[in-house]
Amino acid sequence: MNRALTFIWLFLITLTTASWLLAERHVLPSLLLGLAAVKFTLVAGWFMELRRAHRFWQVALGGLLMIIITGVVWLA
């Protein structure tokens, strides 16, 4: 595993821990949703190699993320 992937992996662990601690303290759900979106983007970009994929797939996955976030915010 190269250094960039190791750094991203450690950062994802940090974000996961932070979101768990924030959820235990009942902070704003929008902050937790933002952390989840950042984690989603990092996993898709680095571990699913989306950053090297065709532009269509990048836009499609970004659009899917926006639809999910909009739906969750709208239902809340």
Secondary structure, 3 states (H helix, E strand, C coil): CCHHHHHHHHHHHHHHHHHHHHHHCCCCHHHHHHHHHHHHHHHHHHHCCHHHCCHHHHHHHHHHHHHHHHHHHHHC
